[in-house]
């Protein structure tokens, strides 16, 4: 978007996460990072303070335009205080299950709009001499990809890193008076209209040159419209949301994932969706629903960030809706079906077409977009759930000298999708993080157990042996004890393997 003045205006996509947010459907993302030893709260705060100039947006407030005539702008928080963003929690002797329960409670509420939209909780006292960081960052600020890049700034690649570059002098200007912000918003709208006309002219040149942009838009419409015309059979968790949250996590060897791909085909995301399909089949049957010839409609965000945008915050994603078989018991047959479906969507450039359509919709007046966010959503008959897969760093990371043992994703829920799945990689492992609404999807732990079963079945069907290679870095005594004794939710995977 063309930008006037000294402030930066949110894009339509970023602003939509503010407009659509509700108390029972807070729209922030986050993670649970589990570390060796006890992270000092004071040392952690000092560490963040020394790096905060690398991400100035984290000191800015999303400020609505007068009368919503434009999208909000990022304005400096003149009273910025790290004490309003970094909190200390002690859970003496807490197990993993108790950590997850506490993290769910911390993650559930909306972030306060009168301060920069992020929080981190330093959790000390976990069993096995461990600590954790529970993070919350509003979706208007980052998507999954830029969130991972942010992680690489907040953490370090060694236990004894070089000091960060010194902070430059930054003039934190006060927001303009309301009448000036109103004028800026109106002029920004004019500039945006000019940009849109230029984009339409470029599109016309593309058409004349025989480019496929228009075809991708048409194919996106051909793909999406039937899902709105033909209602889905709702899953047990497709209900109005209550606002409470419950969590369930699994972790798998990334080496095994690679070997499954090599043996049976597909991408890492295809393997993820295949495992999810097997888990959902069992879950539906547990709830008395038929799975014969049934598919689950899974929304999968697609990164459309260009190379020059890799260091930028904000959202650059499109969406694909993948039909995942849940009634196919043969895991290889299920993988082949998923791979064929995703390959077709990629070949037809559906993600690019949907992004272009979203840009067109985002060109409607901001005042209408903000007003639409206050209206009740229609019943969801389109998609069962969201599954997002974001590649993460495959080397060990550290925080003030403490090694990150595990990194578990936390995803938002919305629009009667009472269960969501976040997937990320870290240090040669793939982490599945189920988020469930306490009312609509309270039994995500069962879904996590079914996920473990479905993964082992796929691994076995692909002829892949269970990996015994250690992760990079030195294993702790606590990790060794976990592998020897096995928590109840891990025993199934160990026994079945």
C-alpha positions in Angstrom: 0.0 0.0 0.0 1.2 3.5 -0.7 2.1 5.2 2.6 2.0 8.9 3.4 3.2 10.6 6.6 5.4 9.2 9.3 3.3 6.2 10.3 2.9 2.8 8.7 -0.6 1.7 7.8 -1.6 -1.9 8.2 -2.4 -3.8 5.1 -6.0 -5.0 4.5 -4.9 -8.6 5.4 -3.2 -7.5 8.6 -6.1 -5.3 9.6 -8.6 -8.0 9.0 -7.2 -9.9 12.0 -8.1 -7.0 14.2 -11.6 -6.5 12.7 -12.6 -10.2 13.0 -11.3 -10.9 16.5 -13.8 -11.8 19.2 -13.5 -12.5 22.9 -14.0 -16.3 22.3 -11.8 -16.3 19.2 -8.6 -14.4 20.0 -6.5 -14.1 16.9 -2.9 -14.4 18.1 -0.3 -17.0 17.4 2.4 -18.3 19.7 4.5 -21.2 21.0 5.8 -23.0 24.1 9.5 -23.2 24.2 10.9 -25.7 26.8 14.5 -25.1 27.9 17.2 -26.8 30.0 17.7 -25.2 33.4 16.0 -22.2 34.9 15.8 -19.0 32.8 16.4 -16.0 35.0 13.5 -13.6 34.5 15.7 -10.5 35.0 18.3 -11.7 32.7 15.7 -12.6 30.0 14.2 -9.1 30.3 17.6 -7.5 29.9 18.3 -9.7 26.9 15.0 -8.7 25.2 15.7 -5.0 26.0 19.1 -5.3 24.3 17.5 -6.6 21.1 14.2 -4.8 20.9 15.6 -2.2 18.5 15.9 -5.0 16.0 12.1 -5.3 15.9 10.8 -1.7 16.5 7.2 -2.8 15.6 7.2 -4.5 19.1 7.1 -1.0 20.6 4.2 0.2 18.5 0.5 0.2 19.0 -2.1 -0.6 16.3 -4.0 2.7 16.4 -7.4 3.0 14.6 -8.0 5.7 12.1 -10.6 8.3 13.0 -14.1 6.9 12.1 -12.3 3.9 10.5 -11.9 5.8 7.3 -8.5 4.0 6.8 -6.9 0.9 8.2 -5.1 1.4 11.6 -1.5 2.7 11.7 1.4 1.6 13.8 2.2 4.4 16.3 5.0 4.5 18.9 4.0 3.5 22.5 5.2 6.6 24.3 4.9 4.8 27.7 6.4 1.5 26.5 7.2 -0.8 29.5 8.6 -4.3 29.2 6.9 -5.1 32.5 3.5 -5.0 30.6 4.8 -7.6 28.1 7.1 -10.1 29.9 5.6 -11.8 33.0 7.0 -14.4 35.5 5.2 -17.6 36.4 6.4 -20.3 38.8 5.1 -23.9 38.5 7.1 -25.8 41.1 7.7 -29.4 40.0 5.1 -29.1 37.1 4.8 -31.9 34.7 4.4 -31.4 30.9 0.7 -31.8 31.2 0.5 -29.2 33.9 2.6 -26.8 31.8 0.3 -27.3 28.8 -2.8 -26.6 31.0 -1.2 -23.4 32.3 -0.1 -22.4 28.8 -3.6 -22.9 27.5 -5.0 -20.6 30.2 -2.4 -17.9 29.4 -2.9 -18.2 25.7 -6.7 -18.0 25.7 -7.5 -14.3 26.4 -7.3 -11.5 23.8 -4.2 -9.2 23.9 -5.0 -5.7 25.2 -5.3 -3.2 22.4 -3.8 -0.3 24.3 -0.2 -1.6 24.1 2.0 -3.4 21.5 0.3 -6.7 20.7 2.6 -9.3 22.2 3.4 -11.0 25.5 5.9 -13.6 26.8 5.6 -15.6 30.0 8.8 -16.9 31.7 7.7 -20.2 33.4 10.1 -21.5 36.0 10.2 -24.6 38.2 9.2 -27.4 35.7 10.1 -31.0 36.7 13.5 -32.1 35.5 15.1 -28.7 36.1 13.5 -27.1 33.1 11.8 -23.8 32.3 9.6 -22.5 29.5 8.7 -19.4 27.4 5.1 -19.1 26.4 4.6 -16.5 23.7 1.6 -14.6 22.3 1.9 -12.4 19.2 -1.1 -10.9 17.4 -1.8 -12.3 13.9 -2.0 -8.7 12.6 1.7 -8.4 13.5 3.1 -11.6 12.1 2.2 -14.7 10.2 3.8 -18.1 10.8 6.8 -17.4 8.6 7.7 -14.0 10.0 7.0 -15.4 13.5 9.8 -18.0 12.9 12.1 -15.3 11.7 11.3 -13.3 14.8 12.2 -16.4 16.9 15.6 -16.3 15.3 16.1 -12.7 16.6 14.8 -13.4 20.1 16.9 -16.6 20.5 20.6 -17.3 19.8 22.5 -20.0 17.8 25.0 -20.5 20.6 25.0 -20.5 24.4 27.5 -17.6 24.4 26.5 -15.3 21.5 28.2 -12.1 20.5 26.4 -9.0 21.8 23.7 -7.5 19.6 24.5 -4.3 17.6 24.0 -1.1 19.6 20.6 0.5 19.4 20.4 3.5 17.0 18.8 6.7 18.0 15.1 6.5 17.1 12.8 9.5 17.1 9.6 8.1 18.6 7.2 10.7 17.2 3.9 11.3 18.8 0.8 10.4 16.8 -0.5 13.2 14.6 -3.7 15.0 15.9 -6.9 13.3 15.0 -7.8 15.7 12.2 -4.4 15.1 10.6 -4.7 11.3 10.9 -8.1 11.6 9.3 -6.6 13.6 6.4 -3.7 11.1 6.1 -6.2 8.2 6.0 -8.2 9.9 3.2 -5.1 10.6 1.2 -3.8 7.1 1.7 -7.1 5.9 0.3 -6.6 8.0 -2.8 -3.0 6.7 -3.2 -4.3 3.1 -2.8 -6.9 3.7 -5.5 -4.1 4.9 -7.8 -2.1 1.8 -7.0 -5.2 -0.4 -7.7 -5.7 1.3 -11.1 -2.0 0.7 -11.9 -2.4 -2.9 -10.8 -5.4 -3.3 -13.1 -3.4 -1.8 -16.0 -0.6 -4.3 -15.3 -3.1 -7.1 -15.2 -4.4 -6.0 -18.6 -0.8 -6.1 -20.0 -0.4 -9.6 -18.5 -3.6 -10.7 -20.3 -2.4 -9.2 -23.6 0.9 -11.0 -23.1 -0.8 -14.3 -22.5 0.2 -14.6 -18.8 -1.7 -17.0 -16.6 -2.8 -14.6 -13.8 -6.4 -14.4 -15.0 -6.5 -18.2 -15.5 -5.3 -18.7 -11.9 -8.1 -16.4 -10.7 -10.7 -18.4 -12.7 -9.3 -21.7 -11.4 -9.4 -20.3 -7.8 -13.0 -19.5 -8.3 -13.8 -22.8 -9.8 -12.1 -24.5 -6.9 -13.6 -22.4 -4.1 -17.2 -21.9 -5.2 -18.3 -25.5 -4.9 -17.3 -25.6 -1.2 -19.7 -22.7 -0.6 -22.4 -24.4 -2.7 -22.1 -27.9 -1.1 -22.2 -27.8 2.7 -19.8 -30.1 4.5 -20.9 -32.7 7.1 -19.8 -31.0 10.2 -17.1 -32.5 12.5 -17.8 -33.0 16.2 -15.8 -29.9 16.9 -17.5 -27.6 14.4 -19.5 -25.7 17.0 -19.7 -22.1 18.4 -16.5 -21.4 20.5 -16.5 -21.0 24.2 -13.2 -19.1 24.6 -11.3 -21.6 26.8 -8.5 -23.6 25.4 -6.9 -27.1 25.7 -3.7 -28.4 24.1 -2.3 -31.7 22.8 1.2 -32.2 21.3 3.1 -34.8 19.4 6.7 -34.8 18.2 8.3 -36.9 15.4 11.7 -37.5 13.9 12.3 -35.3 10.9 14.7 -37.9 9.5 11.8 -40.4 9.5 9.6 -37.9 7.7 12.2 -37.4 5.0 12.5 -41.2 4.6 8.7 -41.6 4.3 8.8 -38.9 1.5 11.6 -40.7 -0.3 9.8 -44.1 0.0 6.2 -43.1 -0.7 6.4 -39.7 -2.4 4.8 -36.3 -1.6 6.1 -33.4 0.4 6.4 -32.9 4.2 3.1 -31.1 4.1 1.5 -34.1 2.3 2.8 -36.4 5.0 1.4 -34.1 7.7 -2.1 -34.0 6.0 -2.0 -37.8 5.6 -1.3 -38.4 9.2 -4.0 -35.8 10.1 -6.5 -37.7 7.9 -5.8 -41.0 9.6 -6.2 -39.3 13.0 -9.5 -37.6 12.0 -10.9 -40.9 10.7 -10.5 -42.5 14.1 -11.7 -39.4 15.9 -14.9 -39.2 13.8 -15.6 -42.9 14.4 -15.1 -42.4 18.1 -17.9 -39.8 18.0 -20.1 -42.1 16.0 -19.7 -40.4 12.7 -19.3 -42.4 9.4 -16.0 -42.1 7.5 -16.9 -44.1 4.4 -16.0 -42.1 1.3 -15.6 -39.0 3.5 -13.0 -36.3 3.3 -12.1 -33.6 5.7 -11.9 -30.1 4.4 -8.6 -28.7 5.7 -7.6 -25.0 5.2 -3.8 -24.8 4.7 -2.1 -21.4 4.7 0.4 -21.0 1.9 3.4 -18.6 2.2 3.4 -16.2 -0.8 6.2 -14.0 0.7 8.7 -12.9 -2.0 12.5 -13.0 -1.3 12.6 -9.3 -0.7 9.9 -9.6 1.9 11.5 -12.3 4.0 12.6 -9.9 6.8 9.2 -8.1 6.9 6.6 -8.6 9.6 2.9 -8.8 8.8 1.0 -11.3 6.8 1.8 -12.6 3.3 -0.3 -15.8 3.0 -2.9 -17.3 0.8 -5.1 -20.3 1.6 -5.7 -23.6 0.0 -8.6 -26.0 1.0 -7.4 -29.6 0.7 -9.8 -32.5 0.8 -8.1 -35.1 3.0 -9.5 -38.6 2.9 -10.5 -39.9 6.4 -12.1 -43.2 5.4 -9.1 -44.6 3.6 -7.5 -47.1 5.9 -4.4 -47.7 3.8 -2.0 -44.9 4.7 0.0 -45.1 1.4 -3.3 -44.8 -0.6 -4.3 -41.9 1.6 -0.9 -40.2 1.0 -1.2 -40.7 -2.8 -4.7 -39.1 -2.7 -3.4 -36.1 -0.7 -0.3 -35.7 -2.9 -2.5 -35.8 -6.1 -4.8 -33.2 -4.7 -2.1 -30.7 -3.6 -0.2 -31.2 -6.8 -3.3 -30.2 -8.8 -3.8 -27.1 -6.7 -0.2 -26.1 -7.2 -0.2 -26.8 -10.9 -3.3 -24.6 -11.3 -1.7 -21.8 -9.2 -4.8 -21.7 -7.1 -3.0 -20.1 -4.2 -1.9 -17.2 -6.4 -5.4 -16.8 -7.7 -6.9 -16.8 -4.2 -4.3 -14.2 -3.1 -5.3 -11.9 -6.0 -9.0 -12.4 -5.1 -8.2 -11.5 -1.5 -6.5 -8.4 -2.7 -9.6 -7.4 -4.7 -11.8 -7.9 -1.6 -9.3 -6.0 0.5 -9.8 -3.0 -1.7 -13.3 -2.3 -0.2 -13.4 0.8 2.0 -11.8 0.1 5.4 -14.9 1.5 7.2 -17.0 -1.3 5.6 -14.3 -3.9 6.5 -14.3 -2.8 10.1 -18.1 -2.8 10.3 -18.2 -6.3 8.8 -16.0 -7.5 11.6 -18.7 -6.5 14.1 -21.4 -8.6 12.4 -22.0 -12.2 13.5 -20.4 -14.8 11.2 -22.7 -17.1 9.3 -22.5 -20.8 10.2 -19.4 -22.5 8.9 -20.3 -25.1 6.3 -17.1 -24.7 4.3 -14.0 -26.0 6.2 -13.5 -28.3 9.1 -10.3 -27.0 10.5 -7.0 -25.1 9.8 -3.7 -26.9 9.5 -0.6 -24.7 9.2 2.9 -26.0 8.6 5.8 -23.6 9.1 9.4 -24.7 8.7 11.6 -23.8 11.6 15.3 -23.8 12.4 16.9 -27.3 12.3 19.8 -26.4 14.6 19.8 -26.0 18.4 18.8 -22.5 19.7 19.6 -20.9 23.1 18.1 -18.3 25.3 20.4 -16.5 27.8 22.6 -19.7 27.7 19.8 -22.3 28.1 19.3 -24.7 25.2 15.8 -25.0 23.7 14.7 -28.6 24.0 11.3 -28.4 22.3 9.3 -25.9 20.4 5.5 -26.4 20.4 3.3 -24.3 18.2 0.1 -22.5 19.4 -2.5 -21.5 16.8 -5.7 -19.5 17.0 -9.3 -20.8 16.5 -12.2 -19.1 14.8 -15.4 -19.5 12.8 -16.8 -22.6 14.6 -13.5 -24.5 13.9 -13.1 -25.8 17.5 -9.8 -27.6 16.7 -6.8 -26.4 14.8 -3.4 -27.9 14.1 0.0 -26.1 14.0 3.1 -27.9 12.8 6.6 -26.7 12.9 10.1 -28.1 12.8 13.0 -27.6 15.1 16.3 -29.4 15.6 15.5 -32.5 13.5 12.0 -32.9 14.9 8.6 -32.1 13.7 6.1 -30.8 16.3 2.3 -31.2 16.0 0.4 -28.8 18.2 -3.4 -29.3 18.5 -5.4 -26.3 19.9 -8.9 -27.2 21.1 -11.7 -25.0 22.3 -12.7 -26.1 25.8 -16.3 -26.4 24.7 -16.2 -27.6 21.1 -12.9 -29.6 21.1 -12.1 -30.5 24.6 -10.9 -34.0 23.7 -7.9 -33.0 21.6 -5.7 -35.3 23.7 -7.5 -38.3 22.0 -6.9 -36.7 18.6 -3.2 -36.4 19.6 -3.2 -40.1 20.5 -4.8 -41.0 17.1 -2.2 -38.8 15.4 0.6 -40.9 17.0 -1.1 -44.1 15.8 -1.6 -42.8 12.2 2.0 -41.7 12.0 3.3 -45.1 13.1 1.1 -46.8 10.6 2.3 -44.6 7.8 5.9 -45.1 8.8 5.5 -48.8 8.9 3.6 -48.9 5.5 6.4 -46.9 3.9 9.0 -49.4 5.2 10.8 -46.8 7.3 12.6 -48.0 10.5 12.2 -46.1 13.7 15.1 -43.6 14.0 17.5 -43.9 16.9 19.6 -40.9 15.9 19.9 -38.3 18.6 18.9 -34.7 18.0 21.7 -32.2 17.5 23.2 -31.0 20.8 23.6 -32.8 24.1 20.7 -34.8 25.5 19.8 -33.9 29.1 19.2 -36.4 31.9 15.6 -35.4 31.9 15.3 -36.3 28.2 16.9 -39.6 28.8 14.5 -40.4 31.6 11.5 -39.5 29.4 12.7 -41.9 26.8 13.3 -44.7 29.4 10.1 -44.3 31.4 7.8 -42.8 28.8 4.9 -40.6 29.6 1.5 -42.2 29.0 1.0 -40.2 25.8 4.4 -41.4 24.5 4.1 -45.0 25.4 1.7 -45.7 22.5 4.3 -44.5 20.0 7.1 -46.4 21.6 5.1 -49.6 21.9 3.6 -49.5 18.4 7.0 -48.7 16.9 
